[in-house]
Amino acid sequence: MPENHHERLIRNSPSLLVVFDETLASRALSATWEDRLDPEIAARDALSAADLFDFDESPELARQLAAVAQDGQPLVDAAAGVCMQEGVIPCRLTAWRTEGDGSETPAVVVSATDVSDHQDAITRLAQLQSQHRVILDSAGEGIYGLDRNGRATFGNRAAEAIIGWRTENILGKKVHDVHHHSRVDGSPYPVEDCPLYAALTDGEVHTVDDEVFWHADGTAVPVEYTSTPILKNGKPDGAVVIFRNVTRRRELERQRAEAFAEIKTLKEQLEQERDYLRDEINITLNFGEIIGESAALKRTLAQIEAVAPTPANVLVLGESGVGKEMIARAIHSKGGRAEKPLVKVNCASIPKDLFESEFFGHVKGAFTGAHRDRTGRLQLAHGGTLFLDEVGEIPLSLQGKLLRAIQEREFERVGDERTIKVDVRVVAATNRNLADEVEAGRFREDLFYRLSVFPIEVPPLRERVDDIGPLATHFLQVICKDLGREPPKMTRRQLEVLCAHRWPGNIRELRNVIERAVISSPGAKLRLDLALSEPPASEPRISAPGRVDDSEFLTDAEFRALEKANLVAALEHANWKVWGENGAAELLGIKPSTLTYRMKNFGIDKSRQSGRGLSSGAGR
């Protein structure tokens, strides 16, 4: 059939055009299409639709083209594979039927658009999207995007894991309404205050570290986040939000804060222990503090040995200055709590209004002037020993609380409802007669019995005459060492004077006398006469036969010989009567048991001394 005008137009078209007859046989093919055909196919006299299109991959296309030819139903933008020299290429087809004008039969015109480059772009875009998705999903922080209206455009796996919302369920929704609608206390969070959206209006980066996002299950998730604007032509066109769950970090911060608070408390407690125990650390806690060999002292030491290993409370009784604190130290050092603190409380020196705070401690703000927490002495002594010196001075109003603390091993600080457990051993000391105080209603009877489980009475110095010499010598050495001086010599006469004194102030008075004497002695001679006034005339004085000049002094052997001679002289004067009225013990001013012990110690026996007189003690 000769080529008509329209077919010539199609053949000369730069586009991919083909005209089929009603049987889908080719009547005209554009030169552009023909040039791209396989030469073998192009050489055929007639081409069918099956020669030009890949019906194997697109069987539906053959039916669609047949419908166009038969029914005139147009085909618009259909996907098809077109057989070209380089292979099957993707194209988009549009086909329609044209009616003849009487001399021409109807025809089907097909226009094909090569979309292979577009398909490559789509493939590359899909690959990029996949890569970006992998990158986003590999991030540990939650990430999602917002459009200019604050609607979610994408999200990663971490975001889903942190807030529990599936990305596909929140795309296109305003994220503030999804998980940022309320504050941590449950109060509404107005959208105009939301830092997430602030980046969409001011174009600034907003970082927040103290808010919460709401999980899909309704729980609050502590987060920190940064909202960064996406700028287009210098104006915000969206935002990227990066956030992380800080629950674990907040917990670690809380634990750290608690640890710091505990360290601070312990530091303050250690500082107070340092203040309370500053005078204790340079003292050797052993029997070396207790000087003497007298029978009365040995009885006391035997009591210490017996009670120290036990947990029993001890009440140390004795006159002022006899060394009750030394007894308490010895009990502590010989017991199972020796490695723990010994905390001393001088009950006589604490103002009445501060007793409770001093014993039990207080919390900040408990009363005017309580500017910080304070640890009480009872808590400081936990695990160790609490030494209550002058226990009779404790106010009656506080004795009940102290009794409960000792009995129940627990107490509350002033201003604090929290109960504190303690484990302390109590050693109390007093120069009062607590039984009389109980009788007078000034001391609780139950507290008295709780404290006096094991009473120890410390003998006064006047009953420890044998210990006066060793104590005086000890104090002389210690005081001279503190003053950086050579100790002066103590004469026999001075020892006699010291032994004859009644010592109402006991050991404390003896030490003071020796210190005054050292200070008053510029040279090598001890000026005891300036430190100790003469005793009353009625006081008995020790008189030793053969007294030598005051400038001389006694060796220990001479001193003991003099003491033995003095005992023998008193026994002979009493006709060897030890006990009772006008007995040797009464003449010497000591207990009969003390005299008996000394006689045994010196080997004094009436049968051995008969006829020997005092020559053995007379000395030179």
Backbone torsions as a table, in degrees:
resi	resn	phi	psi	omega
1	MET	NA	132.3	-179.7
2	PRO	-64.3	147.1	-177.2
3	GLU	-74.8	127.0	179.0
4	ASN	-90.1	-176.9	-175.2
5	HIS	-63.9	-44.8	-177.9
6	HIS	-65.2	-35.7	179.8
7	GLU	-68.8	-33.0	176.5
8	ARG	-67.1	-37.0	177.3
9	LEU	-61.2	-43.1	-179.1
10	ILE	-66.1	-41.9	-177.1
11	ARG	-62.8	-35.9	-177.7
12	ASN	-86.7	2.3	-177.5
13	SER	-73.8	139.2	175.8
14	PRO	-74.6	-7.3	-179.5
15	SER	-91.5	170.5	176.2
16	LEU	-85.2	98.1	-178.3
17	LEU	-127.4	146.1	176.1
18	VAL	-146.2	144.4	176.5
19	VAL	-116.5	125.6	177.4
20	PHE	-108.8	152.4	168.9
21	ASP	-83.8	-171.8	-175.2
22	GLU	-67.7	-15.0	178.0
23	THR	-96.9	8.1	-178.8
24	LEU	63.9	34.4	170.0
25	ALA	-97.4	140.4	-174.2
26	SER	-69.6	129.6	175.8
27	ARG	-107.3	-29.4	178.6
28	ALA	-155.2	141.9	-177.5
29	LEU	-137.8	130.4	-179.5
30	SER	-62.9	146.8	-179.7
31	ALA	-59.3	-33.4	179.9
32	THR	-61.1	-45.1	179.7
33	TRP	-68.2	-44.6	-176.7
34	GLU	-60.5	-39.2	-178.9
35	ASP	-64.0	-23.6	-177.2
36	ARG	-95.9	-2.3	179.8
37	LEU	-76.4	156.9	172.0
38	ASP	-61.2	132.9	-176.5
39	PRO	-54.6	-36.0	-179.3
40	GLU	-64.1	-41.7	179.2
41	ILE	-72.2	-39.7	-177.9
42	ALA	-64.2	-25.1	-177.1
43	ALA	-79.4	-9.7	-178.6
44	ARG	-70.5	150.3	-178.2
45	ASP	-68.2	-39.7	-179.7
46	ALA	-135.5	139.2	-179.7
47	LEU	-113.2	138.7	176.6
48	SER	-102.9	170.6	177.1
49	ALA	-59.5	-33.9	179.7
50	ALA	-66.3	-24.7	177.1
51	ASP	-75.4	-27.8	-174.5
52	LEU	-96.0	-28.3	-174.0
53	PHE	-118.5	150.8	-180.0
54	ASP	-89.6	84.3	-179.5
55	PHE	-72.1	-17.9	178.9
56	ASP	-64.1	-40.1	179.5
57	GLU	-86.5	-23.2	-178.8
58	SER	-130.7	67.2	-178.7
59	PRO	-61.1	-28.7	-179.8
60	GLU	-65.3	-26.5	-177.5
61	LEU	-65.2	-38.7	179.3
62	ALA	-60.5	-42.6	179.0
63	ARG	-65.4	-39.7	-178.4
64	GLN	-65.7	-41.5	179.4
65	LEU	-67.4	-37.8	177.8
66	ALA	-62.9	-37.7	178.5
67	ALA	-65.4	-37.0	178.1
68	VAL	-63.6	-44.8	-177.2
69	ALA	-67.3	-36.4	-173.1
70	GLN	-91.2	-43.7	-172.0
71	ASP	-105.9	-11.8	-177.5
72	GLY	76.6	15.1	-179.8
73	GLN	-75.8	113.4	-176.4
74	PRO	-64.0	151.8	175.1
75	LEU	-116.5	123.2	-173.4
76	VAL	-122.6	126.6	171.9
77	ASP	50.7	51.1	179.3
78	ALA	-93.3	142.8	178.1
79	ALA	-76.6	138.3	-179.6
80	ALA	-155.8	152.0	172.8
81	GLY	-100.7	121.8	-177.4
82	VAL	-103.6	130.9	-177.3
83	CYS	-80.0	112.1	179.0
84	MET	-120.5	174.3	179.9
85	GLN	-60.0	-36.4	-179.5
86	GLU	-83.1	0.8	179.8
87	GLY	120.1	-167.5	178.6
88	VAL	-81.6	122.0	-179.3
89	ILE	-113.0	146.6	178.7
90	PRO	-73.5	136.2	178.2
91	CYS	-140.6	164.8	171.8
92	ARG	-114.0	125.4	-174.4
93	LEU	-106.6	143.6	168.6
94	THR	-130.6	126.8	-175.9
95	ALA	-132.7	142.0	176.9
96	TRP	-149.5	158.3	-178.1
97	ARG	-101.0	139.8	175.7
98	THR	-113.0	138.9	-179.0
99	GLU	-89.9	141.2	178.7
100	GLY	-72.0	163.3	-179.4
101	ASP	-101.0	20.3	179.1
102	GLY	113.6	-48.2	178.6
103	SER	-88.9	-14.0	-178.0
104	GLU	-115.5	147.2	175.1
105	THR	-86.9	159.6	178.0
106	PRO	-60.2	151.6	-179.1
107	ALA	-137.6	160.1	176.7
108	VAL	-114.2	120.5	178.8
109	VAL	-100.6	130.8	-179.7
110	VAL	-123.0	127.6	174.8
111	SER	-111.4	127.0	-179.3
112	ALA	-115.1	135.2	176.7
113	THR	-114.4	121.4	178.6
114	ASP	-70.3	116.0	179.8
115	VAL	-113.3	22.0	-177.6
116	SER	-63.2	-40.7	178.1
117	ASP	-65.0	-41.3	178.3
118	HIS	-62.9	-39.4	179.3
119	GLN	-65.5	-38.3	176.7
120	ASP	-62.5	-39.9	179.5
121	ALA	-64.6	-41.4	178.5
122	ILE	-63.4	-40.5	179.3
123	THR	-63.3	-45.8	178.8
124	ARG	-63.6	-38.5	178.3
125	LEU	-63.3	-41.6	178.4
126	ALA	-63.3	-38.4	178.0
127	GLN	-65.0	-43.4	178.0
128	LEU	-62.1	-43.3	178.4
129	GLN	-60.1	-41.4	178.9
130	SER	-63.6	-42.8	179.0
131	GLN	-63.6	-44.5	179.1
132	HIS	-63.0	-37.7	178.4
133	ARG	-63.8	-42.2	178.5
134	VAL	-61.6	-43.3	179.6
135	ILE	-62.9	-47.9	-179.6
136	LEU	-61.2	-42.5	-177.3
137	ASP	-73.5	-17.1	178.0
138	SER	-82.5	-16.1	-179.0
139	ALA	-70.9	141.3	178.4
140	GLY	-79.2	-21.7	178.4
141	GLU	-88.0	152.3	173.8
142	GLY	-73.7	136.9	-179.3
143	ILE	-135.8	132.3	169.1
144	TYR	-148.5	158.4	-178.8
145	GLY	-107.4	153.7	177.7
146	LEU	-124.3	143.5	170.7
147	ASP	-84.7	-175.4	-174.7
148	ARG	-64.7	-16.7	179.0
149	ASN	-98.8	5.4	178.1
150	GLY	83.3	16.7	179.4
151	ARG	-92.7	144.3	-177.7
152	ALA	-68.5	134.2	178.2
153	THR	-113.4	-25.0	175.5
154	PHE	-162.5	166.0	176.8
155	GLY	-159.0	157.9	-179.5
156	ASN	-109.9	177.7	-176.2
157	ARG	-64.0	-39.3	-179.2
158	ALA	-60.4	-37.8	177.2
159	ALA	-62.1	-41.9	178.3
160	GLU	-64.1	-40.8	-177.8
161	ALA	-67.7	-37.3	-175.7
162	ILE	-74.7	-45.0	-174.8
163	ILE	-107.6	-4.0	171.6
164	GLY	77.1	3.8	-179.6
165	TRP	-97.0	132.6	174.0
166	ARG	-69.6	136.6	-176.8
167	THR	-58.2	-43.7	-177.3
168	GLU	-64.2	-20.4	-178.8
169	ASN	-84.1	-15.1	-178.0
170	ILE	-117.2	-3.0	176.3
171	LEU	-59.9	132.3	-179.3
172	GLY	85.3	-3.6	179.3
173	LYS	-102.8	153.8	176.4
174	LYS	-75.3	118.4	-172.2
175	VAL	-66.8	-26.7	178.0
176	HIS	-60.5	-39.1	-179.5
177	ASP	-74.0	-20.8	-177.2
178	VAL	-82.6	-51.0	-172.0
179	HIS	-137.5	11.2	-177.7
180	HIS	-133.8	28.9	-170.8
181	HIS	-81.6	-18.4	-175.5
182	SER	-136.1	156.2	175.5
183	ARG	-82.9	175.9	-175.4
184	VAL	-63.4	-28.0	179.3
185	ASP	-84.9	2.9	178.7
186	GLY	91.3	-5.9	179.7
187	SER	-74.3	151.1	-178.2
188	PRO	-60.6	145.7	178.7
189	TYR	-113.4	99.6	-176.9
190	PRO	-59.0	139.3	-177.0
191	VAL	-63.1	-30.2	-179.2
192	GLU	-70.3	-16.6	177.2
193	ASP	-94.9	-1.7	-171.8
194	CYS	-75.4	119.8	178.1
195	PRO	-64.6	-23.7	176.9
196	LEU	-58.0	-42.7	-175.9
197	TYR	-88.3	-15.8	-178.2
198	ALA	-60.4	-34.0	179.2
199	ALA	-63.9	-24.0	-179.5
200	LEU	-77.9	-17.5	-176.8
201	THR	-107.4	-40.2	-176.9
202	ASP	-102.8	-7.2	178.3
203	GLY	69.6	15.9	-179.8
204	GLU	-103.3	157.2	174.8
205	VAL	-81.4	131.1	-179.2
206	HIS	-120.0	125.5	179.8
207	THR	-118.6	130.3	-177.8
208	VAL	-132.7	138.6	-177.6
209	ASP	-131.1	13.8	-176.3
210	ASP	-136.5	35.1	-179.9
211	GLU	-123.2	179.5	179.5
212	VAL	-128.3	149.1	164.8
213	PHE	-105.3	147.4	-177.3
214	TRP	-95.2	123.7	-179.7
215	HIS	-69.9	158.7	178.9
216	ALA	-60.5	-24.2	179.4
217	ASP	-87.3	2.9	176.3
218	GLY	94.1	-1.0	179.0
219	THR	-88.6	153.2	179.1
220	ALA	-87.5	131.2	179.4
221	VAL	-111.1	112.9	176.8
222	PRO	-63.1	130.2	-177.7
223	VAL	-137.7	159.7	161.7
224	GLU	-123.2	142.1	-174.3
225	TYR	-146.9	159.8	175.4
226	THR	-129.9	127.3	177.0
227	SER	-108.4	114.8	-175.6
228	THR	-112.1	126.7	-177.0
229	PRO	-72.1	146.9	169.8
230	ILE	-99.0	117.0	-173.7
231	LEU	-98.7	136.5	175.9
232	LYS	-132.0	118.5	-174.5
233	ASN	55.9	35.9	176.8
234	GLY	80.3	1.4	-178.6
235	LYS	-120.7	147.7	-179.8
236	PRO	-62.1	130.5	178.9
237	ASP	-127.2	14.1	-178.3
238	GLY	155.2	-173.1	179.8
239	ALA	-156.2	155.9	172.8
240	VAL	-115.3	127.4	-179.3
241	VAL	-110.3	124.8	176.7
242	ILE	-116.7	126.3	-176.8
243	PHE	-141.4	159.5	178.2
244	ARG	-140.3	150.1	176.9
245	ASN	-78.7	121.1	-177.3
246	VAL	-110.4	22.1	179.6
247	THR	-58.0	-48.4	-179.5
248	ARG	-63.3	-41.3	-179.7
249	ARG	-65.9	-41.1	178.0
250	ARG	-61.4	-39.3	179.2
251	GLU	-65.0	-42.2	177.8
252	LEU	-64.9	-38.2	177.5
253	GLU	-64.8	-39.4	178.3
254	ARG	-64.4	-45.1	178.6
255	GLN	-62.8	-39.6	178.9
256	ARG	-64.9	-41.9	178.7
257	ALA	-62.3	-42.0	178.3
258	GLU	-64.4	-40.1	178.9
259	ALA	-63.7	-42.9	178.5
260	PHE	-63.5	-39.9	178.6
261	ALA	-63.9	-40.7	178.6
262	GLU	-66.1	-40.9	177.6
263	ILE	-62.2	-41.6	178.8
264	LYS	-62.0	-43.9	178.7
265	THR	-61.6	-45.5	179.5
266	LEU	-64.0	-37.6	179.0
267	LYS	-62.4	-46.4	179.0
268	GLU	-63.1	-39.1	179.4
269	GLN	-64.6	-41.5	179.0
270	LEU	-65.8	-37.2	177.4
271	GLU	-63.2	-40.5	179.1
272	GLN	-69.4	-39.2	175.8
273	GLU	-61.1	-38.8	178.1
274	ARG	-61.0	-44.3	179.2
275	ASP	-64.9	-43.8	-177.0
276	TYR	-68.5	-35.6	-170.7
277	LEU	-106.6	10.0	-178.1
278	ARG	-55.5	-38.3	-178.8
279	ASP	-79.8	-7.2	-175.7
280	GLU	-92.4	-28.2	-165.6
281	ILE	-71.0	-21.4	-179.2
282	ASN	-95.9	11.2	-177.9
283	ILE	-108.5	129.7	176.8
284	THR	-78.4	118.4	-175.0
285	LEU	-88.9	82.3	177.0
286	ASN	-154.1	-177.1	-176.9
287	PHE	-72.1	-7.2	176.9
288	GLY	-61.1	-20.4	177.0
289	GLU	-72.4	-25.3	-174.8
290	ILE	-98.1	113.6	-175.5
291	ILE	-101.2	133.3	173.6
292	GLY	139.8	159.2	-179.3
293	GLU	-132.3	12.3	-176.8
294	SER	-68.3	156.8	-179.8
295	ALA	-62.3	-39.1	-179.7
296	ALA	-62.3	-41.5	179.5
297	LEU	-69.3	-38.2	-179.8
298	LYS	-63.0	-34.5	176.3
299	ARG	-63.8	-41.8	179.0
300	THR	-64.0	-43.8	179.5
301	LEU	-63.2	-35.4	177.8
302	ALA	-64.7	-37.7	176.5
303	GLN	-65.3	-39.3	177.8
304	ILE	-61.8	-47.0	180.0
305	GLU	-58.0	-36.5	-176.9
306	ALA	-73.4	-42.0	-171.1
307	VAL	-92.9	-24.5	-173.2
308	ALA	-55.9	-45.0	-177.8
309	PRO	-71.2	-9.8	-177.2
310	THR	-93.3	165.6	176.5
311	PRO	-87.7	6.7	-173.4
312	ALA	-64.2	142.8	171.9
313	ASN	-72.4	146.5	-175.2
314	VAL	-125.7	137.5	174.7
315	LEU	-113.3	115.0	-178.4
316	VAL	-95.8	120.9	-176.8
317	LEU	-112.2	149.5	177.4
318	GLY	160.0	163.0	-179.9
319	GLU	-66.6	164.8	177.9
320	SER	-63.9	133.0	175.5
321	GLY	89.7	5.3	-177.7
322	VAL	-83.9	-8.7	179.0
323	GLY	99.4	37.0	-178.7
324	LYS	-64.8	-34.4	179.1
325	GLU	-65.4	-36.9	177.4
326	MET	-62.8	-36.3	177.9
327	ILE	-65.5	-42.4	178.9
328	ALA	-62.6	-41.3	178.1
329	ARG	-62.0	-42.4	-179.1
330	ALA	-63.8	-41.5	178.1
331	ILE	-61.3	-44.1	-179.7
332	HIS	-64.9	-46.6	-173.9
333	SER	-70.1	-24.8	-179.4
334	LYS	-92.5	-3.7	-178.0
335	GLY	-97.2	-177.8	-178.3
336	GLY	-76.9	-3.4	-179.5
337	ARG	-105.1	17.1	-173.4
338	ALA	-60.4	-29.8	-178.6
339	GLU	-82.7	-7.9	179.1
340	LYS	-98.7	168.8	-173.7
341	PRO	-71.1	147.5	166.9
342	LEU	-105.8	110.3	-176.0
343	VAL	-105.7	121.2	-177.9
344	LYS	-97.6	137.6	173.8
345	VAL	-124.6	115.6	175.9
346	ASN	-88.1	96.8	-173.1
347	CYS	-63.6	-22.9	-178.1
348	ALA	-78.3	-16.4	-174.6
349	SER	-102.0	-0.1	-176.4
350	ILE	-96.0	126.1	175.7
351	PRO	-58.2	145.6	-175.0
352	LYS	-56.4	-39.5	-177.0
353	ASP	-70.7	-16.9	-176.4
354	LEU	-105.1	1.8	-177.6
355	PHE	-56.3	-50.4	-174.6
356	GLU	-63.3	-43.4	178.7
357	SER	-65.4	-38.8	-178.5
358	GLU	-66.5	-41.3	-178.9
359	PHE	-74.7	-48.0	-168.1
360	PHE	-108.3	-11.8	-177.9
361	GLY	82.6	174.8	178.7
362	HIS	-150.8	164.8	175.6
363	VAL	-101.6	160.1	-179.5
364	LYS	-58.5	131.4	178.2
365	GLY	84.3	5.4	-178.0
366	ALA	-65.5	-29.1	178.3
367	PHE	-159.0	170.3	179.8
368	THR	-59.8	125.9	-178.8
369	GLY	97.7	-9.0	178.5
370	ALA	-84.8	80.3	-173.9
371	HIS	-82.7	-11.5	177.6
372	ARG	-156.7	164.3	177.1
373	ASP	-63.0	146.1	178.5
374	ARG	-133.8	133.3	177.6
375	THR	-86.9	128.7	-179.3
376	GLY	-79.1	164.8	-178.0
377	ARG	-61.6	-34.8	-178.5
378	LEU	-62.9	-41.8	179.0
379	GLN	-71.7	-35.4	178.2
380	LEU	-62.1	-30.7	-177.5
381	ALA	-86.5	6.4	-177.7
382	HIS	-53.7	127.0	-178.9
383	GLY	86.2	-13.1	-176.7
384	GLY	-118.1	-140.5	-174.9
385	THR	-123.1	134.4	174.1
386	LEU	-104.1	117.8	-178.9
387	PHE	-101.6	111.5	-179.9
388	LEU	-97.1	93.4	178.7
389	ASP	-80.9	141.5	-176.7
390	GLU	54.7	51.6	-175.1
391	VAL	-62.7	-22.6	179.7
392	GLY	-67.8	-10.4	-179.0
393	GLU	-88.7	-4.5	-179.1
394	ILE	-66.3	129.7	-179.8
395	PRO	-58.7	142.8	-179.0
396	LEU	-58.2	-34.7	-177.6
397	SER	-66.7	-23.1	-178.3
398	LEU	-97.3	-14.2	-174.2
399	GLN	-62.7	-33.1	179.9
400	GLY	-65.6	-43.2	179.7
401	LYS	-67.0	-37.9	177.6
402	LEU	-65.2	-40.7	178.4
403	LEU	-60.1	-43.9	179.3
404	ARG	-62.8	-42.4	-179.0
405	ALA	-62.5	-41.1	-179.8
406	ILE	-70.9	-40.6	-174.0
407	GLN	-77.1	-45.5	-176.5
408	GLU	-92.9	-11.4	-177.9
409	ARG	59.8	40.2	176.7
410	GLU	-157.7	156.7	179.9
411	PHE	-162.5	172.5	175.3
412	GLU	-122.1	140.1	174.5
413	ARG	-70.0	158.2	177.9
414	VAL	-63.0	125.9	179.4
415	GLY	82.6	8.1	-176.3
416	ASP	-125.0	135.7	178.7
417	GLU	-90.6	-11.7	-177.0
418	ARG	-76.4	131.6	179.3
419	THR	-86.5	133.1	-179.1
420	ILE	-109.7	129.0	178.2
421	LYS	-87.9	137.9	177.4
422	VAL	-137.5	154.5	175.7
423	ASP	-130.3	101.1	-178.6
424	VAL	-131.8	151.4	169.6
425	ARG	-104.1	136.7	-175.9
426	VAL	-107.4	126.1	169.3
427	VAL	-117.5	118.4	-178.7
428	ALA	-111.4	154.2	179.7
429	ALA	-140.1	146.7	178.3
430	THR	-159.5	151.6	171.8
431	ASN	-103.8	6.9	177.5
432	ARG	-93.2	162.0	171.5
433	ASN	-90.6	97.8	-174.4
434	LEU	-65.5	-28.1	177.1
435	ALA	-62.2	-40.9	176.7
436	ASP	-66.6	-36.4	179.1
437	GLU	-65.2	-39.3	176.6
438	VAL	-62.6	-44.7	-179.6
439	GLU	-61.4	-34.8	-178.9
440	ALA	-83.9	-4.3	178.1
441	GLY	82.0	15.4	-179.9
442	ARG	-98.9	-4.4	179.2
443	PHE	-144.3	135.4	-177.3
444	ARG	-68.2	133.6	-179.3
445	GLU	-66.3	-40.4	-178.6
446	ASP	-65.9	-36.1	176.7
447	LEU	-68.8	-37.9	178.0
448	PHE	-58.5	-47.1	-179.2
449	TYR	-71.0	-29.8	177.6
450	ARG	-68.5	-35.3	-179.0
451	LEU	-81.4	-33.9	-171.4
452	SER	-97.5	44.0	175.2
453	VAL	-60.2	-40.3	179.8
454	PHE	-136.8	94.9	179.9
455	PRO	-80.1	141.3	175.0
456	ILE	-127.7	123.8	178.3
457	GLU	-101.3	121.8	-179.0
458	VAL	-88.8	124.2	-176.7
459	PRO	-69.3	146.2	176.0
460	PRO	-71.0	163.5	-175.7
461	LEU	-64.9	-29.4	-179.6
462	ARG	-65.9	-18.4	175.6
463	GLU	-96.3	5.4	179.7
464	ARG	-126.1	47.6	-175.9
465	VAL	-56.0	-35.7	179.5
466	ASP	-61.8	-22.8	-176.0
467	ASP	-92.0	-8.5	-175.3
468	ILE	-64.6	-43.8	179.6
469	GLY	-61.0	-54.4	178.4
470	PRO	-59.2	-38.0	179.4
471	LEU	-66.2	-43.9	179.9
472	ALA	-61.9	-42.8	178.8
473	THR	-63.1	-42.4	178.9
474	HIS	-61.8	-48.6	-179.4
475	PHE	-62.7	-38.1	179.1
476	LEU	-60.3	-44.1	-179.9
477	GLN	-66.5	-46.0	-176.9
478	VAL	-65.1	-45.5	-176.6
479	ILE	-66.4	-42.8	179.6
480	CYS	-65.3	-35.3	177.1
481	LYS	-65.1	-42.0	178.7
482	ASP	-64.0	-34.3	-178.3
483	LEU	-88.5	-5.2	179.3
484	GLY	70.8	36.2	-177.9
485	ARG	-124.1	155.8	172.8
486	GLU	-74.1	133.7	-178.4
487	PRO	-69.6	131.8	175.8
488	PRO	-73.3	163.0	-179.4
489	LYS	-82.6	141.3	176.9
490	MET	-100.4	126.8	-175.9
491	THR	-85.2	166.6	177.2
492	ARG	-60.7	-42.9	-179.5
493	ARG	-60.6	-40.4	179.9
494	GLN	-66.0	-37.0	175.5
495	LEU	-64.1	-38.8	178.0
496	GLU	-62.0	-42.6	-179.6
497	VAL	-63.0	-44.1	179.8
498	LEU	-62.9	-41.1	-178.8
499	CYS	-69.6	-25.9	-178.1
500	ALA	-82.4	-18.6	-177.3
501	HIS	-70.5	147.6	-177.2
502	ARG	-82.6	-18.8	176.4
503	TRP	52.1	65.0	176.4
504	PRO	-64.3	-26.1	177.7
505	GLY	-92.2	3.9	174.9
506	ASN	58.4	-144.4	-171.6
507	ILE	-63.2	-36.0	179.4
508	ARG	-61.4	-42.1	178.8
509	GLU	-65.7	-40.2	179.2
510	LEU	-60.8	-44.2	179.9
511	ARG	-63.7	-42.4	178.9
512	ASN	-61.7	-40.8	179.4
513	VAL	-62.5	-45.8	179.9
514	ILE	-63.2	-40.7	179.9
515	GLU	-65.1	-41.9	177.4
516	ARG	-62.9	-39.2	-179.1
517	ALA	-64.7	-41.5	179.2
518	VAL	-64.3	-45.0	-180.0
519	ILE	-62.5	-34.4	-177.0
520	SER	-83.2	-1.5	-174.3
521	SER	-110.9	96.3	-178.6
522	PRO	-73.1	-24.5	-177.0
523	GLY	-107.3	-153.1	-177.0
524	ALA	-85.2	-6.9	-177.9
525	LYS	-99.0	131.1	179.8
526	LEU	-77.7	120.8	-179.2
527	ARG	-92.4	73.5	178.3
528	LEU	-67.0	-27.9	-177.2
529	ASP	-64.1	-25.5	179.7
530	LEU	-85.4	-12.7	-176.2
531	ALA	-104.9	-23.8	-175.3
532	LEU	-128.9	119.4	178.8
533	SER	-71.1	156.9	179.8
534	GLU	-64.2	140.2	177.7
535	PRO	-69.9	159.9	177.6
536	PRO	-56.2	151.4	-176.5
537	ALA	-61.8	-30.0	-177.9
538	SER	-72.8	-15.0	-177.4
539	GLU	-74.1	135.8	178.2
540	PRO	-66.4	145.3	177.7
541	ARG	-119.1	147.0	177.5
542	ILE	-82.2	130.0	-179.5
543	SER	-122.1	122.0	-179.5
544	ALA	-109.0	134.2	178.5
545	PRO	-65.0	151.2	176.9
546	GLY	66.6	33.6	-178.0
547	ARG	-59.5	137.7	-178.6
548	VAL	-99.5	179.7	-178.1
549	ASP	-62.4	147.8	-177.4
550	ASP	-60.7	-22.1	-177.2
551	SER	-75.3	-13.8	179.2
552	GLU	-83.5	164.9	178.3
553	PHE	-135.6	168.8	-176.3
554	LEU	-108.9	141.2	166.7
555	THR	-78.6	169.9	180.0
556	ASP	-62.0	-40.4	179.8
557	ALA	-64.2	-40.4	179.3
558	GLU	-66.6	-39.3	-179.3
559	PHE	-63.4	-44.3	179.7
560	ARG	-67.1	-35.0	177.4
561	ALA	-65.7	-40.0	177.8
562	LEU	-64.7	-41.6	179.0
563	GLU	-63.6	-40.5	179.1
564	LYS	-64.7	-42.7	179.8
565	ALA	-62.8	-37.5	-179.8
566	ASN	-65.6	-40.1	178.6
567	LEU	-64.6	-44.2	-179.5
568	VAL	-62.7	-39.3	180.0
569	ALA	-63.4	-42.5	-179.9
570	ALA	-66.4	-39.4	179.4
571	LEU	-64.7	-42.5	-179.8
572	GLU	-67.6	-37.0	178.2
573	HIS	-63.6	-34.0	179.4
574	ALA	-92.1	12.9	-179.9
575	ASN	57.4	39.9	177.9
576	TRP	61.5	26.0	174.8
577	LYS	-91.0	120.9	-176.8
578	VAL	-90.5	-48.6	-172.7
579	TRP	-95.7	163.0	169.9
580	GLY	81.8	-174.7	-176.6
581	GLU	-65.9	136.3	-178.7
582	ASN	63.1	14.6	175.2
583	GLY	-76.3	168.7	-177.1
584	ALA	-61.8	-36.8	179.5
585	ALA	-62.5	-41.4	178.9
586	GLU	-66.5	-39.4	179.2
587	LEU	-64.3	-36.0	-179.3
588	LEU	-83.2	-14.2	-179.3
589	GLY	76.5	28.9	179.1
590	ILE	-128.1	169.4	179.1
591	LYS	-73.1	146.9	178.6
592	PRO	-56.8	-36.9	-180.0
593	SER	-65.3	-35.1	177.4
594	THR	-65.7	-44.0	179.1
595	LEU	-62.4	-43.6	179.6
596	THR	-59.9	-41.7	-179.8
597	TYR	-63.4	-43.1	-178.4
598	ARG	-67.4	-37.6	178.1
599	MET	-61.2	-42.1	179.0
600	LYS	-66.6	-38.6	-178.3
601	ASN	-66.1	-37.9	-179.3
602	PHE	-89.8	-4.9	-178.0
603	GLY	70.8	32.5	-178.7
604	ILE	-84.0	124.0	179.1
605	ASP	-140.9	136.8	-175.2
606	LYS	-56.9	-40.6	-176.9
607	SER	-67.3	-32.9	-178.7
608	ARG	-78.1	-29.4	-174.3
609	GLN	-87.5	-11.8	-174.9
610	SER	-59.2	125.3	175.3
611	GLY	83.3	-4.7	-175.8
612	ARG	-94.1	-18.2	178.7
613	GLY	62.6	-147.7	-176.8
614	LEU	-112.6	19.7	-173.9
615	SER	-63.7	-31.4	-177.9
616	SER	-68.8	-22.1	-178.5
617	GLY	-107.8	-0.9	-175.7
618	ALA	-72.9	-24.8	177.6
619	GLY	77.4	-144.5	-165.7
620	ARG	-84.5	NA	NA
